[in-house]
């Protein structure tokens, strides 16, 4: 199996996401989306092309292969699901940034378990309400892990 580094996953995810709404995907578009330099994008694209996730000819648009579309779709869905999870547990964080940090380090079995929990909470709205009430109670009582860093 060909596992991508977190960085290459980020590039492929953005290329896939960008391709959903645009007919043409250019290196400059991805550099702008990810706020990185053109040489960084070119390096990533070269690696993704070598691994057959996309087809790229210099100074032309990027075209995802079937493999690239399949993995790109998985990466986008994984990110969306993790953002939904953070919202469901009422995490008081930057949801987008937190999901981005989580997505590269959780195993597929853990992600599937989170997906199962989300499905359960969606199917059992009363459980979600009880959970939210429990969170509010703990917050009001000042219960929970205290930040040892003192922030």
Short mmCIF file of the C-alpha atoms (twelve columns), coordinates in Angstrom:
data_MODEL
# 
_entry.id   MODEL 
# 
loop_
_atom_site.group_PDB 
_atom_site.id 
_atom_site.type_symbol 
_atom_site.label_atom_id 
_atom_site.label_alt_id 
_atom_site.label_comp_id 
_atom_site.label_asym_id 
_atom_site.label_seq_id 
_atom_site.Cartn_x 
_atom_site.Cartn_y 
_atom_site.Cartn_z 
_atom_site.pdbx_PDB_model_num 
ATOM 1   C CA . UNK A 1   0.000   0.000  0.000   1 
ATOM 2   C CA . UNK A 2   1.215   3.482  -0.882  1 
ATOM 3   C CA . UNK A 3   0.808   5.720  2.186   1 
ATOM 4   C CA . UNK A 4   1.286   9.446  1.703   1 
ATOM 5   C CA . UNK A 5   3.051   11.741 4.146   1 
ATOM 6   C CA . UNK A 6   0.823   14.238 5.992   1 
ATOM 7   C CA . UNK A 7   2.161   16.992 3.751   1 
ATOM 8   C CA . UNK A 8   1.360   15.123 0.524   1 
ATOM 9   C CA . UNK A 9   -2.069  14.259 1.909   1 
ATOM 10  C CA . UNK A 10  -2.692  17.981 2.427   1 
ATOM 11  C CA . UNK A 11  -1.744  18.733 -1.175  1 
ATOM 12  C CA . UNK A 12  -3.868  15.923 -2.590  1 
ATOM 13  C CA . UNK A 13  -6.822  16.908 -0.401  1 
ATOM 14  C CA . UNK A 14  -6.674  20.516 -1.633  1 
ATOM 15  C CA . UNK A 15  -6.210  19.491 -5.255  1 
ATOM 16  C CA . UNK A 16  -9.245  17.222 -4.989  1 
ATOM 17  C CA . UNK A 17  -11.301 19.862 -3.156  1 
ATOM 18  C CA . UNK A 18  -10.335 22.506 -5.723  1 
ATOM 19  C CA . UNK A 19  -11.146 20.169 -8.635  1 
ATOM 20  C CA . UNK A 20  -14.723 19.747 -7.395  1 
ATOM 21  C CA . UNK A 21  -15.540 23.383 -8.122  1 
ATOM 22  C CA . UNK A 22  -13.153 24.248 -10.941 1 
ATOM 23  C CA . UNK A 23  -12.672 22.827 -14.406 1 
ATOM 24  C CA . UNK A 24  -8.936  23.527 -14.354 1 
ATOM 25  C CA . UNK A 25  -6.529  23.150 -11.431 1 
ATOM 26  C CA . UNK A 26  -3.254  25.038 -11.698 1 
ATOM 27  C CA . UNK A 27  -0.148  24.992 -9.525  1 
ATOM 28  C CA . UNK A 28  -0.718  28.662 -8.643  1 
ATOM 29  C CA . UNK A 29  -4.263  27.849 -7.416  1 
ATOM 30  C CA . UNK A 30  -2.944  25.248 -4.984  1 
ATOM 31  C CA . UNK A 31  -0.112  27.510 -3.811  1 
ATOM 32  C CA . UNK A 32  -2.680  30.205 -3.060  1 
ATOM 33  C CA . UNK A 33  -5.081  27.807 -1.274  1 
ATOM 34  C CA . UNK A 34  -2.385  26.347 0.962   1 
ATOM 35  C CA . UNK A 35  -0.408  29.592 1.307   1 
ATOM 36  C CA . UNK A 36  2.828   27.964 0.169   1 
ATOM 37  C CA . UNK A 37  5.419   28.732 -2.497  1 
ATOM 38  C CA . UNK A 38  5.231   27.546 -6.097  1 
ATOM 39  C CA . UNK A 39  8.413   25.458 -5.680  1 
ATOM 40  C CA . UNK A 40  6.804   23.658 -2.715  1 
ATOM 41  C CA . UNK A 41  3.727   22.862 -4.777  1 
ATOM 42  C CA . UNK A 42  5.858   21.739 -7.730  1 
ATOM 43  C CA . UNK A 43  7.826   19.382 -5.477  1 
ATOM 44  C CA . UNK A 44  4.636   17.872 -4.030  1 
ATOM 45  C CA . UNK A 45  3.062   17.563 -7.462  1 
ATOM 46  C CA . UNK A 46  6.127   15.784 -8.795  1 
ATOM 47  C CA . UNK A 47  5.894   13.248 -5.930  1 
ATOM 48  C CA . UNK A 48  2.131   12.785 -6.369  1 
ATOM 49  C CA . UNK A 49  2.652   12.302 -10.086 1 
ATOM 50  C CA . UNK A 50  5.378   9.694  -9.486  1 
ATOM 51  C CA . UNK A 51  2.975   7.840  -7.185  1 
ATOM 52  C CA . UNK A 52  0.267   8.042  -9.895  1 
ATOM 53  C CA . UNK A 53  -2.207  10.231 -7.994  1 
ATOM 54  C CA . UNK A 54  -2.240  12.837 -10.723 1 
ATOM 55  C CA . UNK A 55  -0.995  13.696 -14.169 1 
ATOM 56  C CA . UNK A 56  0.920   16.924 -14.593 1 
ATOM 57  C CA . UNK A 57  2.775   18.336 -17.505 1 
ATOM 58  C CA . UNK A 58  4.860   21.423 -16.766 1 
ATOM 59  C CA . UNK A 59  2.965   24.705 -17.282 1 
ATOM 60  C CA . UNK A 60  -0.304  22.819 -17.720 1 
ATOM 61  C CA . UNK A 61  -3.215  22.006 -15.459 1 
ATOM 62  C CA . UNK A 62  -3.285  19.134 -12.974 1 
ATOM 63  C CA . UNK A 63  -5.485  16.117 -13.670 1 
ATOM 64  C CA . UNK A 64  -6.273  13.624 -10.929 1 
ATOM 65  C CA . UNK A 65  -6.091  9.950  -11.809 1 
ATOM 66  C CA . UNK A 66  -8.806  7.555  -10.628 1 
ATOM 67  C CA . UNK A 67  -6.524  6.668  -7.702  1 
ATOM 68  C CA . UNK A 68  -6.043  10.371 -6.945  1 
ATOM 69  C CA . UNK A 69  -9.791  11.049 -7.006  1 
ATOM 70  C CA . UNK A 70  -10.514 8.049  -4.758  1 
ATOM 71  C CA . UNK A 71  -7.896  8.998  -2.154  1 
ATOM 72  C CA . UNK A 72  -8.713  12.712 -2.436  1 
ATOM 73  C CA . UNK A 73  -12.381 11.990 -1.748  1 
ATOM 74  C CA . UNK A 74  -11.411 9.896  1.288   1 
ATOM 75  C CA . UNK A 75  -9.191  12.712 2.624   1 
ATOM 76  C CA . UNK A 76  -11.934 15.329 2.238   1 
ATOM 77  C CA . UNK A 77  -14.543 13.057 3.846   1 
ATOM 78  C CA . UNK A 78  -12.179 12.194 6.715   1 
ATOM 79  C CA . UNK A 79  -11.590 15.896 7.410   1 
ATOM 80  C CA . UNK A 80  -15.309 16.709 7.260   1 
ATOM 81  C CA . UNK A 81  -16.133 13.828 9.595   1 
ATOM 82  C CA . UNK A 82  -13.512 14.897 12.133  1 
ATOM 83  C CA . UNK A 83  -14.829 18.472 12.049  1 
ATOM 84  C CA . UNK A 84  -18.339 17.096 12.659  1 
ATOM 85  C CA . UNK A 85  -16.999 15.036 15.561  1 
ATOM 86  C CA . UNK A 86  -15.409 18.080 17.200  1 
ATOM 87  C CA . UNK A 87  -18.691 19.962 16.850  1 
ATOM 88  C CA . UNK A 88  -20.675 16.999 18.214  1 
ATOM 89  C CA . UNK A 89  -18.547 16.836 21.362  1 
ATOM 90  C CA . UNK A 90  -18.821 20.599 21.727  1 
ATOM 91  C CA . UNK A 91  -15.070 21.131 21.587  1 
ATOM 92  C CA . UNK A 92  -14.207 24.760 22.198  1 
ATOM 93  C CA . UNK A 93  -11.399 24.848 19.668  1 
ATOM 94  C CA . UNK A 94  -10.595 26.025 16.171  1 
ATOM 95  C CA . UNK A 95  -12.478 23.116 14.591  1 
ATOM 96  C CA . UNK A 96  -10.821 23.363 11.188  1 
ATOM 97  C CA . UNK A 97  -7.282  23.504 12.602  1 
ATOM 98  C CA . UNK A 98  -7.964  20.765 15.155  1 
ATOM 99  C CA . UNK A 99  -9.407  18.395 12.543  1 
ATOM 100 C CA . UNK A 100 -6.386  19.110 10.355  1 
ATOM 101 C CA . UNK A 101 -4.071  18.173 13.219  1 
ATOM 102 C CA . UNK A 102 -6.016  15.015 14.066  1 
ATOM 103 C CA . UNK A 103 -6.526  13.613 10.601  1 
ATOM 104 C CA . UNK A 104 -2.916  12.586 10.008  1 
ATOM 105 C CA . UNK A 105 -2.404  10.807 13.312  1 
ATOM 106 C CA . UNK A 106 -5.544  8.779  13.903  1 
ATOM 107 C CA . UNK A 107 -5.689  5.226  12.611  1 
ATOM 108 C CA . UNK A 108 -8.459  4.129  10.276  1 
ATOM 109 C CA . UNK A 109 -10.055 1.941  13.012  1 
ATOM 110 C CA . UNK A 110 -10.213 4.998  15.307  1 
ATOM 111 C CA . UNK A 111 -11.688 7.147  12.544  1 
ATOM 112 C CA . UNK A 112 -14.296 4.463  11.862  1 
ATOM 113 C CA . UNK A 113 -15.131 4.333  15.589  1 
ATOM 114 C CA . UNK A 114 -15.638 8.119  15.560  1 
ATOM 115 C CA . UNK A 115 -17.810 7.749  12.477  1 
ATOM 116 C CA . UNK A 116 -19.894 5.117  14.298  1 
ATOM 117 C CA . UNK A 117 -20.287 7.428  17.295  1 
ATOM 118 C CA . UNK A 118 -21.420 10.291 15.054  1 
ATOM 119 C CA . UNK A 119 -23.945 8.020  13.370  1 
ATOM 120 C CA . UNK A 120 -25.191 6.857  16.783  1 
ATOM 121 C CA . UNK A 121 -25.571 10.425 18.055  1 
ATOM 122 C CA . UNK A 122 -27.403 11.415 14.874  1 
ATOM 123 C CA . UNK A 123 -29.781 8.475  15.287  1 
ATOM 124 C CA . UNK A 124 -30.253 9.101  19.029  1 
ATOM 125 C CA . UNK A 125 -30.826 12.815 19.472  1 
ATOM 126 C CA . UNK A 126 -31.805 12.369 23.135  1 
ATOM 127 C CA . UNK A 127 -28.349 10.959 23.909  1 
ATOM 128 C CA . UNK A 128 -26.755 14.016 22.315  1 
ATOM 129 C CA . UNK A 129 -28.983 16.313 24.412  1 
ATOM 130 C CA . UNK A 130 -28.044 14.427 27.595  1 
ATOM 131 C CA . UNK A 131 -24.383 14.658 26.677  1 
ATOM 132 C CA . UNK A 132 -24.618 18.414 26.105  1 
ATOM 133 C CA . UNK A 133 -26.391 18.833 29.426  1 
ATOM 134 C CA . UNK A 134 -23.672 16.796 31.121  1 
ATOM 135 C CA . UNK A 135 -20.979 18.984 29.513  1 
ATOM 136 C CA . UNK A 136 -22.737 22.113 30.738  1 
ATOM 137 C CA . UNK A 137 -22.962 20.690 34.277  1 
ATOM 138 C CA . UNK A 138 -19.252 19.798 34.345  1 
ATOM 139 C CA . UNK A 139 -18.347 23.215 32.976  1 
ATOM 140 C CA . UNK A 140 -20.468 25.030 35.551  1 
ATOM 141 C CA . UNK A 141 -18.897 22.968 38.375  1 
ATOM 142 C CA . UNK A 142 -15.392 23.594 37.060  1 
ATOM 143 C CA . UNK A 143 -14.786 19.876 36.615  1 
ATOM 144 C CA . UNK A 144 -12.290 18.409 34.218  1 
ATOM 145 C CA . UNK A 145 -8.654  18.408 33.343  1 
ATOM 146 C CA . UNK A 146 -6.779  21.489 34.519  1 
ATOM 147 C CA . UNK A 147 -4.222  22.900 32.137  1 
ATOM 148 C CA . UNK A 148 -0.863  22.134 33.693  1 
ATOM 149 C CA . UNK A 149 0.787   24.743 31.479  1 
ATOM 150 C CA . UNK A 150 -1.149  27.456 33.281  1 
ATOM 151 C CA . UNK A 151 -2.591  28.985 30.125  1 
# 
